[in-house]
């Protein structure tokens, strides 16, 4: 009698553990993907960043309202940002992930040595630090949406414009 009861219970337990293991691995993979995205920013390699995105994607810079919906547009945005702050570095403060998304708290530091002529922002040689959060939707091990939240006014003040 005990065998008949314990076998189904064992099957249920194994199914639960297998499901949790699969779920835990997906969460770890999403954490790693989010960290890789911030590492790509710090390494100044737009190819490394865009390789992490799905073919159908959206990158939104909430602070400015700009949206980029192709890998090429994301790479152009990335390259322009790094060109304006060649010593850009992103420190990861914390990463939280689930089975379909990840959030990264980060600190962006750099020096405004070049400026952005297209936005009438001159080079000021001011060092800045801006805190932010990236929220990523993840599908099939690729970022389908990325939304960056940070304060534009803090950034302008930090680079010596305001």
N, C-alpha and C positions, 0 to 999 in steps of 0.2 A: 504494500500500500504506500509506503513512504517513497518508493522509487517512482511511482506514477505521479506523485505530487511534486517531488523535488526536480524531476527532469523538466517539466514545463516551467517551473520557477527558474531553473538554471538558464533555460533558453531565453526567458524574458530578461533576466539580468544581463546575459551576454549581449542581447540585442540593444539594451539600454546603454551598456558600456561601449559597444561599438559605435552607436549613434553619438554618444558624448565625445568619443575619441575623434570621430570625423568632424564634429562641430568644433572641437578644441583646435584641431589642425587648421581648419579654415580660418578661425580667429587669429591664430599665430601667423598664417600666411598673409592675412590682411594687415596685421601689424607690420610685418616685414615689408610689404608693398608700400605702406605709408611712409615708413622710415626711408625706403629707397627713393621715394619722391623728393624728400627733403635733402637727402644726400646728393641727388642730382643737382639741386639748386646750389648746394655748397661746392660741388665739383665743377660748376659752370658748364655742364654738358647738356645741351638741349636734346640731343639724341637719346641720352640715358633717360631723360624725363619723359619724352614723348613715347618711348618704347613701353612705358608703364600704362599708357592710355589705350582704351578701346578705340576701334576705328570710328565708331560713332560716339563722340564725346563732347563734353562742355567744360570749359575752364572759366570760372567767373571770379573776377576781382571785385568783391562787393564794395570795397571802399570807394572805388571810382566808377562803378557801374559798367565796367568793360567786360565783355563776354567774348570768348574765343571758342569756336565749335569745330575746328579741324586740328589735326596734329601740326600741320604747317603753321596755322595761326598761333597755336600755343608756342611753337618753337620761335616764331618771330617775336612774340611778346617776351618770352624768356630772354632771347638774345639782346633785345633792346634794354631790358631791365639790367642785365649783367653789364652791358656796355656802359650804362649810366653809373653803375656802382661796381667797378671791376674787382673790388675786394669783398664782395658780398659773401656773407657766411650765415648759415642757418643752424642755430643750436636747437636741438630737439629737447623740449622740457618734459613732455609726456605724450604717450600714445594710448588711445583707447580704441578697441576694435570690437566689432560684432561679426556675424556671419555675412553681412552685406554692406558694411561701411567701416570707416575708420576716421578718427579725429586726432589731429596732431596739434599740440600746443608748441609754438616755436618762438624764438627770438631772432630777428633779422638784424645783423650789424653790418656796417660798412662805412665808407667814406665817400662823400659826394665830390669826387675828383674830376668828373667829366661833365656832369649835368645832362639835361635833356633839352636840346635846342628846340625840338618839335613841340615841347610844352612850355617853352620860355623859362626853363629852370636852369640858372647858371651853375657852374661849378663853384663850390664854396670851400672845399677842403674840410668840411665839417664832418666829424664822425657821428654816427647816429645809431640808435638802438630802438627797434620797434617790435612790440609783442603782437602775436597774432595766433589765429587758429585756422587750420585747413580741415574742411569737412569733405570726405571723399565717399562717394557711392561706388561700390565695387561689384562688378559682374564678371564671371568667368576669369578671375585672377587679373583683371584689368580695371583701371579707374575709368568709370563712365562719366562721372561728374566730380568736379573739384570746385569748392567754394572757399575762397580765402577771405577771412574777416580780420581786419586790422584798421587802425585809425589813420586816415589820410592826414589830418591836421598834426598829429604827433610826428608823422613822417616828415612833413614840410618843415615843421619847427626844428626837427633833428638835423635836417640837411642844411639849415640856415636860410630858408626862404621866407619864413614868417617871422 
